[in-house]
Amino acid sequence: MTDAASRRARGRHRRPGDRIYRSSFFLLVSTVVTAGLSFVFWVVVARFYTPSQVGLATSLISATSLLATFSLLGLNNTLIRFPAEREARNAQISQAMVLVTVVGFVAGGIYLAGLPLYGAKLGFVRDNWMSAVAFAGFCGCAATSMLVKSVFNAARIPEYNVLIDGLTQGASKVAVPAVLTGLGVFGIVASAGVGYVVTVVVAVVVLWRRLGFRVDLRTRGTRLREKFRFSVASHVSNLINLAPVLAIPLIVLHHLGAAATGYYFVAFQIAAMLNAVSTAVGEAVFAEVSHEESRFRELMLRSARIIAAVQVPAAAVVVAGGGLLLRMFGGGYAENARPLLTVLALAALPVALNTWACFALKLAQRMRHLIAANTIMACLSIGLSSAFADRGLVWIGYAWATGNAVAGVFATVSLVRRPRTTSSPATAATATPAPEPRPEPALVAPWPPGPVEAYPAAHGAWYPAGQEAPYAVGPGDPYGVGLEYPYAAAADAYEEDPYASYADPYQADPYRAGPADTYAAPYAAAPAFPSHTSHTHRPSSERSAP
């Protein structure tokens, strides 16, 4: 093979050490593109609809995203962490998509049914059956679009998320609002819903063309039932992690008023772009370790270095230039939200620690610790925000930073500690493999006795003609003498010594007496019986009777 061919072969078969960088980059780009086109979407909406219509539509679209997140059921993590075998992969994806879509549709219907209790002003969606069905369908499609993103991550082709979840969905949403102004508030909701529907359709086509996806509803081999507990635990963890994002704006609104809530929202959205770095790297390493569990430690350390290399300079830039960013929204934002943005930018570091450690716990299947870490973060963030909100907006940032810092330390310590009952990939990669248990030997039928003529010489019968053998002699009897030796070797005794796998200073002969021999030698004094080693590997035709 030439040098050029050797280099090409090494290039094809080299370990993908730089795949985390590539995956992280595309996932981060997908987040930026989605956020950018969402901003453009709301700018377009603001030009064609009144502020009151925008306010009502914002509530419905936020509800759609929340219901879609509830409807995932943790299957987005299961598809990445436990992909089915090749012949069952289509079935796994198909069933997950169907289940998530149905749950999303039902969740949307339940939400509409309860609107008289918590959203009377949104009842117009419920009153028209067509808009009600469309809203429920949008919830199902939104959940499916989130799930498909995990399918591409699991296949380690996250660049398609930029094309589908970012560009396709964003462009579809931006193009529709001007056409649906006649529908009023529901025109804005329908614009976002069209983006979800188009995303699902394009994603299925790409899966069909790129990964050979076909709809398959067979249940065998999908691993969805076997990993149901993992799905539920990861889903509960995600919901707990989402609780502060939903609760803290309400706390700010209650204690500090609507204006402060607006300042908080803008500052938190800018900080969320910083936090997207650790999330993107975490999703990338989650997919990589799921494919190569033996590299758990190496890939986790590599991902930590990537996060530190990007997160620290990015946080410093936001701290230094936060005022300029906020002036884009108006002078009041630069004056009132600047201290909060500074704290949230610095809090991106403990958020990164917590995110990284939680992804590691999820990979190691330490689900109790994962839920505990997210519970600590949620309780501290919400509790401290409620306790200190009256002191000012900046104290909300302190509460958020404290909750993530404590949870991150707890998750890291839980990851380092050795589990008591189950092993994780982190420990399995370095642990000494346990010795294989000694197999139970097969029993040789000891009775009834019969003449030696029934046992040909090829089977190791060494008795004189006509003599009765007290125990049947067969290919598993390494001594060929018919003694009370009821165990047979797994293969021919002359081809494989059943005791050769155990270290024995006496040449693995259990009947050779010695000071360290744990086997008694009840027949060592019987010279009439041939020794085991004297006839090993000799054909039966050359053996002589004792």
N, C-alpha and C positions, 0 to 999 in steps of 0.2 A: 504494500500500500504506500502510495506516495505521501510526502509530507502534507500536501494540500488536502488529500483525501483523509488523512489522519485528523487534521484540524477540523474538517467538516464533520467527521464522525464524532469527535469530542464535542463539537458544538451541538450536535443533535442529542447526545446522550449525557451531556453535563448536567449536574444537579442545578436546579433553577434557583440559585442563590439570590439573583436579583429580581425574582418574581414578586417579592413583597413590595419593592420599590415601584414596580410597574403597576401592580394591582392597587396600591395605595394612591398612586397618582391618578389613575382613572376614576377611582371611587371619589376622590376629592374633587376632581373636575366635574363629575356628575353632580355632586352636591352644589358646586358653585353655579353650574349651568341651570340647575333646577331653581335655585334661589334667584338668579338673575332674571330668568324668564317669568318667574312668579311675580317679581317686582314689576316687570313690563306689563303683565296681565292686569295687575291692579291699577296701573297708570291708565291703561286703555279703558278699563271698567269705569274709572272715575270720570272719564270724558263723556261717557254715554249714559250714565245712570246718576241718580240723585244720591246725596250722602245718606239719606235714610234707607234707600234701597241697598246701598253698599253695606250699611251696618247690619241689616237683616240677613243679607246674603253671606256676610262673613260668619255669622253664627251657624248657618246651615252648612257651609263648607268646612268649618272647623269641626262640626259634629260628624260630618262624613269622614274626615281623616281620623277622628278619634274612634268611631265605630269600626273603621277598616283595621285599625291597629288592634282593637279587641278581637276582631274576627280571625286574626292570623293564627291564634291558638298555639303559638310557638313552633308551628311547622316550618317557618322560614329558617329557624335555627337547625331543625332536624334535617332538612334537605341538605344543608351544608355539612353538618357534623357527621351524619350517618347516611351517606348516599347509598342507594340500593345497588346491587350487582347490575351488570350491564343489561342482562335480559329482563330485569324487573325495574329498571330506572324509569322507563316511560310510564309504567303503572304507578310508581311512586309519585311522579310529578302530576299525572292526571288526577289521581285521587286527592292529592293535596289541593290542587286548583279547584276541583269540584267542591270539596268540603269547605274551603275558605269562601268561595263565591256564595254558596248556599247560606253559610252562617252570616256573612255580610248582608245578604238580602234580608234574612230574618231579623237581624239586629236593626236594620234600617226601618223595617215595619214596626218593630217594638218601640223604637224611638218616636215614630210618628204617632203611634197609639197613645203615648204618654204626653204628647205636647200640651193638652189642656192643663196638665199639672204644673209644668215648668216652662212652657213656651207658648203661651196663648197667642202672642203676636205672630207666631209662625204657623198658625193653624191653616192658613190658605193653602199650604202644601198638602195637608191632610184632607182638606175638603174636596179637592179634585182628584179623582181616582187615577187619572193619567199621570199627574205630577207625583202622586204618592208612589205609584209603581216605578216611575222613572227614578225617583230619589232612592228607593230601596235598591234598584238595579245599579245606580251609581255607587252606592256603598259596597255592593258585591264586587264591582269592577275595580274600585279603589283598593280593596283588600287583595284582589288577584294581581294587580299591578305591583303591589309591594312584594308579594310572594315571588313573582317572576324575577325580580331583582336578585333574590337569593339564589334562584336557579342559575343565573349567569355567574354569580359569585362562586357557586359550588363548582361550576365547570371551568373556573379560572379564566373567564373571558369577560372581565368587568368593563371592557371598552364598549360593549353593547349597551351597558346601562347609560353611558353618555348619549348614545344614539337614541335609545328608546325612552328611558325614564327622564332624560334631560331634554333633548332636542324635540323628539316627537311629541311628548306630552305637552311641553311648554308651547311649542308652535301651534298645536291644535287648540289649546286654550286661548291663546292670543288672537287667533283668527276668527273666533266665533262670536264674541260679545256684541259686536256691532250689528250682527245679523239677527240676534235674538232679543233686541230691545223691546219688541212687542210683548214679550212674556213678562216684563217687569222684573221683579226680584228673582223669580225663578229662571229668567234668562241668564243671570250671572251664575246661578247654581248649575244650570244646564251646560254652560260653557265649560265649567270645570269638569262636569260629568262626561262631556264629549272627549275631553282629554284623557280621562281614565279608560273609556271604551276603546279609543283609537290605540292607546298604549297596549292594552291587552291583545287586540287583534294583530298589531305589528309584532308583538313579542312572540305570539304563537307561530306566526309565519317564519320569524327568524329562528325559533327553536326547531321548526320543521326543516328548514334549509340548512342550518348550521350544525345542529346536533342530531338530526334524524328523528326528531320527536314525532310520535304517533299516539293518538289517544288510546289508552289501554286501561280498562277498569278491573283487571284481575287483581286479586288481593294477595296472592302468594308472593313472598319475597320482598315486599315493599318496606318492611321494617318499621312501618308506622305504628302498628300495635305494640311491637316489642319496645319501641322507644317512646311510648305514650307518656311515661312519667317524666322523661327528659323534656318532652315538648311542654307539658303542663308547668314544670318547674321553671323553665326558661321564660314561658309566657307570663307567669306570676311575677318573676323578677323584672321583666320589661314593664309591666303595668305599675309596679311599685316605683320603678325608676322614673316613670312618667308623672307620678303624682305631684312632685314639687312644681313641675312646669305648669300644671293646671291650677294648683292651689295658690301659689305665691302671687300671681296677678290679682286674684280675688282678695288676698290679704292686703295688698297695696291699695286696691280700690277702696276697701273698707276703712283702712286707717288713714290714708293720705289723700284720697280723692282721685278723680278721673284724670286730672292733668299729670299727677305723679305717675299714674298707671301708664300714660303715654310715654313719659320719659323712661320708665322702666322697660317698656316694650322695645323701644328703639335700642337702648343700651344692651339689652339681653340678646337681641337679634344680631348685633355686631359681635358680641362675645360668642354667640353660637357658631359663627363662622370659624373662630379659633378652635372651639371644641370639636368641630368637624374633622380636624386633623387627626386627633387621637382616635376618633370613631372610624375614620377611613382606614387607618393603619390597623386598628383592631379587627375590622371585618376582613382585611386582607390576610392577616396572620391566622385568623379563625379558619379561613378556607384552606390555607397552606398546611397547617398542622393537621387538619382533618384528612388530608391526602397523605401526609408523611408524619405520622405520629412519633416515629423514632427521632425526629429532629425538633421535638417540643422545646427543649431547653435552648437550642441554638437559635431557633426562629423567634422565640419570645425575647431573648436578649437582643437580637437584631432589631426587632420591632421597637423595643424600648429605646435603643439608640436613635432610630429614625424619628420617633416622637420627640425626643429631647432635642435633636438637631433642628427640627422644624418649629416645635412649639415655643421654645424659649425665645428665639429671635422674633417670631410673629407676635408674641405677647409684648415684647419690648417695643415693637413698632406701634402697636395699638396704644400702649401707655403713652408713648411720646407724641403720637399724632392723633389721639382721640378727639381733641378739640376740633381739628380740621374735618374729621369725619362727621362729627355731630353738627357742624355748621351747614352741612349739606341739607339738613332737615329744618334749619332755622336757628336763629340766635338763642331762643329760649332753651333749646336742647343742649347747646354747647355750655350754657351756664348751669343748668340744673341736672343734667345727666352725666357730666364729665366725671365727678368723683365716683359715681356708681360704675361707670365704664372702666375706670382705672382699676377698681377692686375686682370687677368681673374678669378683666384681662389677666390680672395676676392670679385669679382663681382658676384660670385655664390650666395651670400646672397641677394643682391637686385634682382637678377634674380629669386630666390626662392620666394621673396615677390610678385613680379609681377605675377609669374606663379600661386601662391596660390590665389591671389585676382582675377585674370582673371577666374580661374575655378569657384570661388564663384559667380562672376557676371554672368557667363554662366548658373550656376544652378538657380540663381534667375531670369533668363531671362531678365537681364538688358543689352540688346544687344547693345544699343547705347553707353552706357558707356564702354562696352567691346571693341567695335570698336575704340572708342576714345582713350582708354588706349593703344591699340596696335599701333595706329597711332602716338601717342606721342612717344612711344618707337622707332618706325621705323624712324621717322623724326629726332629725336635727335641723334640716333646712326649713321645714315647715314650722317646727316648734320655736326655733330661734327667731324666725321672721315674725311670727305672731307676737313674741315677747318683746322684740326691740323695734318693731316697725314705727312706733310713735316717735322714736328718736331721729328718724330721717331715712331718706331713701338709701343712703350708703350702707346702713346697717343691714339691709336686705342682702347686699353683696357679701358682707361679713358672714351672715348666716349661711349663704350658699357655699362660700369657701370653706367654712368650718365643717359643714356636713360632708362635703366631698373629701376633705382631708382626713377626717376620722374614718370614714368608710374605706378610703384608699389604703390607709395603714392597716386596718382590720383585714381587708381582702389580701393584702400582700403577706401579712403574717400567717393567715390561714393557708395561703398557697405554699409558703415555705415549710410549714409544719407537715410532718409525715402523717397521712391519714391512718386511722386505727384499723379500719376493716377493709377498705378498698384501696387499690393502688391507682395512681394517676399516671398519665404519660410521662410526667416529669420525673417520677421515681422509677417507673418501669424502664426508662432508658438507661439508668445507671445501676439498677439493682442486680445482684447476682442471681442468676436463674436457679430456681429450686430444683433439686434432683427429681427425676421422674420416678413416680411410685413403682414399686416392684410389681409387675403384672401377675395376676393370679394364674398359676399354671393349670393346664387342662388335666383332668383326671383320666387315667387309663383304666378301662373297665377291668377290675381285679378278678372277676369270677364270671362264668364258671371256668375251671381249669380244663385244659385240653392237651392232646398230644402235640409234640413238637412238629410233627409232620404238617400240621395245619399252619405253621408259621415258617415260611421258606427262609433259607439262609440269607437271602437279600434283606430280610427284615431283622436280622441280628439274632436268630435263634441258635444258641450254642449247645443245646442239650443233646445228649445221645438219643438215638432213635428209640422210641417207645417210652422214654421217661416222661412222667407227668410234670408239667411246669406249674408250680403253685400259683404263679401270677402270669398273666398274658404278657408275652414279650412282643414289642412292636418297635416301630421306628423312633418312638420317643424315649426308649429305654437306653441310656448311654452306656449301661453296663452289660446289657444283654444277658443277664443271669436270672431274671425273674424274681428278684428278691422283693421284699416289701417296700417297693419304691413306687408309690402311686402317682408320681408326677411325670408328665411327658414334656419334652422341649417343644417350643413352638414350631420348629422345623426339624429336619433330620439331625439326630444327635451327632452324626459324624460330619455334618456340615456346619453346625453352629452349637457352641457350648452354651447351655442356658445360664451358666454362672459367669460367663466371660465379662459381663458388664459390671461386675462388682470387683472392687480392688481386693485381691487376696494374695498375701505374700507367698502362698503355697500353690501358685499356678492355677488358682480358681478351682482346685479339686476339693470339694467339700468333705471328702472322706479321707483326706490325707491328714493325719493327726499332726498337731503342732501346738506349741504353747499359746499362740494367739488365735487358734482355730475355734470358732464358736460352734462348729458342727461336731457333734460326737461321731466317732468312727466305730460304730458297733461291729463292722465287718473287717476291720483292718487286720485282724489276726487270722483270717480265713485264707490260707494260701491257695486254696483250690479255685478261688475266684480271681480272674485276671484283673489287673489294675486298669483304671480308666485311660491313663495316658499311654499305655503300651499298645493300645489298639486304635488310637485316634487316627482318623484319615486313612485307614487301610480298607481296601475292598473286602467284602464279606468272603470272597473266594479264597483269599489268602490267610484268613483267620483260622487258627487251629483250636480245637476243643480244649478245654482246660484239663 
